[in-house]
Amino acid sequence: MEFEKLQQQSMAEWKELQSSKKPRILIGTGTCGRAAGSLKTLEAIKNELKRLNIDAIVTEVGCIGLCYTEPIVDIIKPGQPRIAYGKVTPEVAVKLIQDYLAGDNPHPELALGTVGEGTIPGIPKMSEHPMLKPQVRISLRNCGNIDPKDIKQYIASGGYSGFAKALQMAPDDVIAELKKSGLRGRGGAGFSAGMKWELCRKAPGDVKYVICNFDEGDPGAFMNRLLLEGDPHSLLEGLLIGGHAIGASKGYIYCRAEKPLAIERLDFAIKQMHEYGLLGDNILGSKMSFDIEVKKGAGAFVCGEETALMASIEGKRGMPRSRPPFPAVSGLWGKPTNINNVETWANSAIILQKGGAWFAGFGTEKSKGTKTFALAGKITRTGLIEVPMGMPLRTIINDIGGGPVGGRKFKAVQTGGPSGGCLPASKLDLPVDYESLAEAGAIVGSGGMVVADEDTCMVDLARFFLSFVQHESCGKCVPCRVGTRQMLKILERITNGKGKPEDIAQLENLAKTIKAGSLCALGGTAPNPVLTTLRYFKDEYEAHINDKRCPAHSCKALIEYAIVPQKCEGCMICMRQCPASAIKGGKRLIHIIDQSKCTKCGTCMEVCPERFGAVVKLSGEKMDIPSEPIPVIVKNKAAAAKAE
């Protein structure tokens, strides 16, 4: 089928769907939605529609990014605005169908907002939602709005028009358009995508490859996964454009096998592309022949490094090699190869659709366009966002993310994954772009942002990220294999209260050696969490080492739970709930925690009635505690007698 006819047909079907006389229900069934129970909600919706004999169109869509309020369900009643609802349990879904679809009550108290045109009294517009209002959604433009398993819905939204346009252009002109956009690789290093494509195109050789790096193994990172679960064709169109521009006839998507839903939707999308003549020989009547294969990896973090990734595709152990030669000259099976991550390829598609100058209109002078970030950790509104490059951290964390959970004090944010850096509150006004974050000791990376509040120990946080990197080290080079292990041993010693004054200098020396001598970027950036926490939170290291105290009251070896005698009412709740039987006492007796038995699980603090608040966590603080349980001092005898 000619693309113009396919496009017209797709747009006609889309228009017909939008004006349907049947009610429509959209439900997010991405991984985050499923984790929150969306499949049970979906089942309840279908059962209730059948029970009430309502003929409705139910569509599974991807995540719109508001992961904290999943499952999300949108209801479009004929003649009424589209309404988005959050935290839709099966019970809530049944209520909405009964009261709104079968009745006239849209339940404003349950709604997140209206989507698109039209308003309903008492329901705000979704465009004004605090998490969505500051965003500019380019790569995420279709997520939550189209059926990821329907290629025609993607085409109706402008999909594959960028590729059709590219086919009418000379490859060098396609690359020039990409360079005009200023797009930099969204996988971490931030190298110019246009220059990278150009190097591969100019490399000698008749056989070339393009690869999508979908390894995404950072703790707390889920940008690429949610993008592909909601809009797989945006990546696939980008690969087609890259194949034409570079002169490749084969593309690979390297994906962790632990992302089954994304793989399922990719496989289905590739099958649809074959059916509609977008893959195979003589694509859309041109001389271009191109195919795409999904390669599943076993989940090694080091395979996010491009040379290790290529080794894995070739069936070898995923280990990096020295460069040069760079992949653009000698990559997969020794052939010129271009590797970009999911977001870079998806952006390439929209750039060819709307033009490089359009994309360059967002962001900063050196960091063009938008960037997706995964907000995770101790933040109120967790989820996936997309903002113009250069937006201050403060806006992202406080305005979009709602700040730390429960109104607690912000302490730090880890940007760029386990190889990124921890930035303190004093850096909240820092613009999020490649240069600014690098100067502060962090990186943009693939887009992970893990927020820490006042209860987070920065020494222990550095230990956690370093333990991850050390565990994922392939072991090929000595600086990474041995150096990260030694750094981890020092950090474990410090958090266990056995640190030495010379440990700080030794950590800094090891970090410099690892950064300078490691073979790949995994080792080269592994010390970043330690270096940035030493740079901005050195006082916490000194407290652990010199005072054997954890200021955040987090490190188990340096804390103990105690019961404040003046607050204990002898209610026996903590004693009954203690899993280690470490609490002594009785009715109307001040309780005491036996530190030799205490496992520091914190149960006693959790169950102590809030009105008492008798259990506290100590780290270095002194408190007068009786050696044996003694009677509670009753200050108000009349109140006590009445209570009994």
N, C-alpha and C positions, 0 to 999 in steps of 0.2 A: 504494500500500500504506500502511495506517495505520502510524504510527511504532511504536506498541506491538507490533504484529505483526512488524514488521521487526526490532525490538530483540529480541524473543523468539526469532525465527528465527536471528538472528546469534549470540545467546548459546548456543543449542542447538548450532549448528555449531562454535562455538569450544570448547565443552565436549567435543564429539565428537573434535575435533582433539587436544585435550590428553590424552585417554584413548585415543588411537589405538594399535592393536596394531602399527602399522608404525613403524620407527625414523624419527626426524625429524632433519633437518640444517638449521640456520639459518646463513647466510653473509652477512656484511656486504658489500654491494656499493655503498656510497656512494662519493663521489668519492675519499675518502682510501683506502678499501679497494681501489678500482680502481687507484689510483696505486701501491699496494703489490703488485698482481698478483692480486687476488681473482677476476677473471674467468678467469684460467688455473687457479686453484685450483678454481673452480666446474666448469670443464670436466673437470678431472681427477677430481673427485668423481663426476660423472655417468658418466664412462667406466668408472670402477672399480666403481660400483654395477651397471652393466650387465654388466660382465665377470663379476662374482660372482653375478649374478642376485639381487640384493638389492632388494626393493621398498621404497623409502624415500621419504619426503616431503621434498623439498628446497625451501627457501623463501629468497628473497632479502630481506634486511631492511636497515634503515639502520644507521648507525654508533652504537655505544653510547658513544662519546666517547674511547675508548682508542686514539686514532689512532696512537700510537707503536708499537703492537704489532699493527697490521693486517698481513695479513688475519686476521680473527677468525672462527672457526667454532665453533658450538655443536652438540653432538651429544646427542640425547635418545634413549636406548635404552629400549624398553618395560620398565617396572618399575624403571628406574634414574633417578637424578637427572640433571638437565641439566648438562652439562659444557661450559665455554667454554675454547677453546684459542686461543692467540695466535701470530702469525707462522707461519700455516699455509701453507706452500708446497705446490705440487702433490705433491711427494714426501712431505711430512708428512701430507697429506690421505690419500694412498693407504695409508700406514702405519697411520693411525687406523682406516680402514675395514677393513683386513685384520685388525688386531690387536684392535680393540675391537668394531666392529659384527659382524664375522664370528667374533670370538673373545671373550676375557674380559679382555684387558689394556687398561685405560683410559689407560695411559701418564701417570701422575701428574706425571712430570717435564716433560711438555709442556703441562700444563693451567694455565690462569689461575685457575680456581676453579669451584665448583658454583653453579648459579643456582637460587634458590628453596628449596623444601623438600628435605630429604634430604642425606646426606653420603656421601663415599667416602673411605676411609682414604688418607692421604697427599695429599689435595687440599683446599685451604682453601676457604672460602665466598667467593664473589665480593663479598658484602656487606662482607667484611673487607679487600678489596683497598685498598691505601693511596690509590689515586686515586678510589675510589668511596665509601669509608667516610664521609668528612665531607660528602658531597653530599646535597642534597635535590632530587630530580628531579620537577619539576612540568611545565614546558613540554616537557621531554625524556622524560616518563614512558613513552612508547610506543616511542621510538627503539630499535631493536635487538630489539624484542619482537614487533612485528606486521609483517605484510606491507603496505608502504605502498601497494600496488596493490589492496588488498582492503578496500573500504569496510565490509564486514561485520565484519572484525576490529577496525576502529576503533570501530564501534557497540557491539560486544561488550565493549569496554573502557570503556564509558560515553560514547562519542562521540555527539554530536548530542543528548544528553539535556539539555544546557545550553540549546541552541537551542529544543528542544521546550518546556522550562520557560519560557523567555523569551517564547515565543508566547502563553503563558497569562497573562503579566504585562503591565501597562500600560508603555509605553515609558519613562515617567518612573521607574517602579519598577525597571526594568532598570538605568537609569543610577544610581539610588540604590544599588543593590547593588554596582555597579562602584566608586562613590565610597567605599562602606563598606570595600571591600578595600584601599584606599590605593594601588592600582596607579598607578605613574607610567610615562610613556613610556619604553620600553626602547631607543629609537633614539638617545639622546644627551642631550637637554635635560632629561629627567626631569619634564616637566609632567604634572600630574594627568590621567590618562586619562578619568576620570569627568567632570571639569570641561570637558575638551575636547569630549567627546560632547554634553554639556549645551548648550554654546555653539552647536554646529552644529544641534542639535534646535530650539533657540529661534529660530534665524535664520529670517526670513521667506522663503518660497519653497516651491513645490510639488515642484520637482525638486532632489534632493540626491544627493551621491555619497559613497561611502566608498572609500578607497584604502589598499592595503598597500604600504609602501615596502620593497621587496626589492632595493634597488640595491646595498647592502653592498659597498663598494669599498675598505675600509681594508686596507692591507698587513697580512697576518697575521690577518685576521678571517674566520671561516668559520662563525659561530654559526647564522645564519639558513639558510644553504645546507644544512648537515647536518640541521637541524630539518625542513626541507621535504623533503629526500631520504628521511627516515625516517618522517615523520608529516605529510603535506600536509593532511590533513583537519582538524587542529587549527587551522590558520590559516583554512581555509575556513569552519569553524563559527564562529570569531570574527567573520569578516566578515558572516555571516548575522545574528548577534546584533546587531552594530553597525548593520546595515541596518535591522533592525526597530526598534531603539532610537532611531535618528536620523531615520528616515523616508525612507531612500534605497531606490531600486529598482535601482541598478546599482553594482557594485563593480569596482574595477580592482586588479590586482596588477602593479606596475611592477617588472620584473626585468631584470637584465643578460642579454643574449643569450649571454654567455660561461659561463652556468650551465646547460648543456643538460640534465643529468640532473634537476635540480630542476624545470625547465620541463616536461620529459617527464612527470614524476610528477604535477605540478600539472594538466596538461592531462588526464591519464587520470582523476585524481580528480574533476575538474569534469564529465567525461563520465559518471562513475558517479553523481554527484549528480543529474544530469538523469534518468538511468535510474530512480532511486529516489524521484523527486519532491521532491528537496531544493533544486532550482533550477527557475525558470520561474514560471508563474502559479499562484496559489492553493496555495502550498506547504503540504504536510501538511494540506490541507483548510481553510487559513486564507484571509484576504483578502490576504495578503502575496504580492507578486510581486517577484522578485529574480533577477538574473543576475550572473555574474562573468566578467570578461575578463582574460586575461594580455597585458600590453603589454611587448614586449621593447625594451630600451634598448641604445644602442651602447656603454655602458661609460664614460660621463663621470662622474667623481667628484662634480662639482657637482650632478648630478641627484639626489643624495641629499638635497639641500636641497629642501624641499617645493614652493616656488613654481617652481623650475627643473624639478622632476619633473613638475608639472602642465603646464608649457609643452611638455615633451617628449611627453606623452600627446596634447596637442592638435596635435602635428605641427610644433611650432615648435622653434627652437634652444633647448636647455636652458640658460636663463639666469635667475637669480633676479630678482625685482622687489621694490620697496620695499613695506613693510607699515607701517600698515594700508592697505587692508582686509586682514584676515587670512583665510585659506582658509575658516574656519568661516562667514564672511559672504559672501565672494566668492572662490571657488576655481576648480575645473575648469569651464571655459566660463562663468565668472562666477557659478556656482551654489554654494550652501553645500556645503562639502566637509570631510570629516574624514579625516586622514591619520595612520596609526600604522604602526609597523614590524612585522615578522613575529612577534617574541616578544610584543609587546603584544597583538596579536590572539589569539595562541595562549593567552595567559594569560586573556584575556577568556572564552574557551570554558570553561576549567576553573573559573573563578570562578563562572560561572552554574551549572555542574554541582554544585559543592560549597559555594558561598556565599562572600560577601565576607568574613565574619568568619573563616572557615577560612583564607583566603589571608593575611589580616592577622595571623594568628598566627605568621607567619614574618617574619624581618627585624628592623628597628629601628623606633623610634617614627615617624620621618619617612620612612624608606625601607623600605616593606613588601615582603614576598614574597621571591622568589629572583631570581637573575640568572645568565644563561649567560655564560661567558667562554671565549675561545679562547686557550689557552696555546701560545705559539709562541716562536721565538727559541732562545737557548742554555739550554734547560731539558730535563731528563731525560725527563719524561713529557709529551710534547706531546699536545694533544687538546682536546676540548670538555667543559666541566664546568658544573654548575649548583649554586650554593651560596646559602644565605640571605644577604641583604644585611646588611652589618655584619661579615662574617667578616674577620679580619685578613689583610693581605697575606702575612704570614709563613706562615700556615696554607695559603694557596692555593699559594704558590710552593714552599715547602719540603716540606710534608706531602703535598699533592695532586700537585704537579708534580715532586717529588723533588729540587728544587734544581737549580743549574746542572749542565750535562753534565760528567762526569768529575770531580766533586767540586771543581770550580773555585770561586773566590770570587764570590759574588753582588755585582753592582755597582749595577744599576738595573733598573727595570721601566717600560716605556712603556705607560700605560693610556689607553684611549679613542681609539686610532688615531692617524693622523698629526697630528691637531689636539689630541691629548691632551698629557700632561706626563710627564716622566721623573722618577721618584721614586727616591731613593737608599736604601741599606741602613738608614740611620737612620729611615726611614719604614716599615719592615717591620711594625711593630705598629699601623699605621694601619688602622682599620676601612674596609672597602670599601663606602662609601655615597656618595650624591650630595654631601652637605654636607662630609664629611671630605676627599674627594678634591679638591673645589673649593677648599677652604681651603689645601690643599697645592700648588695650582697645576695640578692635573690634572683630568680628568673621567672619569666612568664610560663615557660614550660608548655605542657599541653593544655593547662588551664585548671588545675586543681587548686582549690582554696580551702584550707582547713583552719577553722577559727578556734582559738584557745581563750578561755576566760580566766578569771583570777584564781580558780582552783586548779589550774594546770601548772605542773612543775616543768619548767623549760628544760632543765637538765634531763629529766625523764623523757620529755618529748623528743629531744635530740637523740637519746638512747634508742627510743622506739624506731625512729626513721633510719638510724644507722644500722640497727639490727636487721631491718628489712633489706637494706642495700647489701649488707654483708652476707645475708642468707642467699641473695639473688646473684651474688658475684659468680661469674663463670669459673674463676680461679686461674685463668690463663696467664695473667701478669702478676708479678710479685707485689708491686705497690698496692694494688686493690685487694688481692687475696690475703696478704699478710697484714698490710697496713690497716684496713678496716677492722680486721679481727682484733688488733691491738688497741685501736681506738675504742672499740666496743667494750673490751675488758676494762679499760680505764673508766668508762662511763658507768659500767655496772658496779665497779668498786665504789665510785663516788655516790651513786644512788643507794648503795647498801651501807653508807656511813663509814666507809673505810678509805676514803680519799686522802691523798697526800698533797701537800702544798705544791710540789713540783709537777703535779698532774696537768695543770693548766698549760704550762709551757710545753709539756710533752705532747699534749693534744694538738696544739698549734703547729709544732714541728712535724708531727705525723701528717697533719692535714696538708701542709704545704708540699710534703714529699709525694703524697698520693695524687694531689692535683697535677703536679709536674710530671710524674712518671707513669701514670696509668695509660693503658693502651687505648681505651675508649672513653666516651663521655660518661658512662655509668660510674667508673672509678674517678674520673676527673671532677665530677660534681658531687660525689658521695659525701665529702666532708662539709658541704655547705650548711646543713642544719647545725652542726657543731660550731662552725666558725661564726655563724650569725648569732647563735645564742650566746657564745662567748663575747661577741661584739656588743650585744644589746642587753644581755642579762648576766653579766659576769658576777654580779653580786650574789646571784643564786648559787653559782658554782662555789663561790667563797664561803657562803653559809653552810653548804653541804660539807665542804672540806674542813673548814676551820672550826665551825660551831657544831658540826654533826646535826644540823637542823635543816629541814625542808620548809622554806617559807610558805609554800603552797599547801603544806600539810598533805602531801600526796604520796611520797615515797614510803612504802610500808616499813622498811627497816628503821626509819627515822621518826615514826609517829607512834602514838599510843592513845587509846581511848580511855577516858576517865569520866567519873560521875561527880558532878559538883555537889558537895554535901548540902549546901544551902538551898539547892533547887530540888533535890530528890525528895519525893513524897512517899517512897516505899510502895509503889503501886504494883510492883513485881512483873510488869509487862516485859521489860527488857530481860529479866532473869529467865522468864519462861521461853522467850524467843531466841535466846543465845544458843547457836548451834554447837558451841564448844563447851557449854556448861561452865563458862569462865566467870560468871557473876554470882557473888555471894550476897545474901540478904534475906529478908522476909517481909511480911506485911507490916507496914509502918516502920520499917527499918531502913536506914540509909544504905543503899547498895554499894558494893565495892567490886571492881573488876580485877581479877587475878591475871596480871600481865604475863605470867608464865604459861597460862592456858590460852590467852586471847590470840585469835588468828587474824585479828584486825580486819574482819569482814565488814564492819560498820553497821551490822544489823541493829545493835543496841541504839545507835543514833537515829536510825530510820524509824524504829518503833516507839521511841520515847515520845509521849504526848507533847504536842507543840506548846501547850500551855505551861509545861514544866521546862522543857529544853535543858534537861539535866545532864545529858551526855555531850561531852565536847571532845574534839580531836586536838591533841597537843603535839608539838614538835619543838622540844627544847624549853618550853614554858614550865614553870614550877607551880605546884598546887598542893596545899595541905589536905591530905586525904587520910581519914581514920584507918587504922590497921585492921579493924574488925567492924562489922555492921553495928550501928548504934541507933537508938530510937530517933525518929524524926522529930525535930523541934517544931512544935505547933505554935505558931505565932497568934493565930486567931482561934481560940478554943471554941468559941460559939459557932464559927463557921465549920469547924471540924466536926463538932458534935452533930450539927444539922446534916452534914454530908453523910455521917454514919447512920 
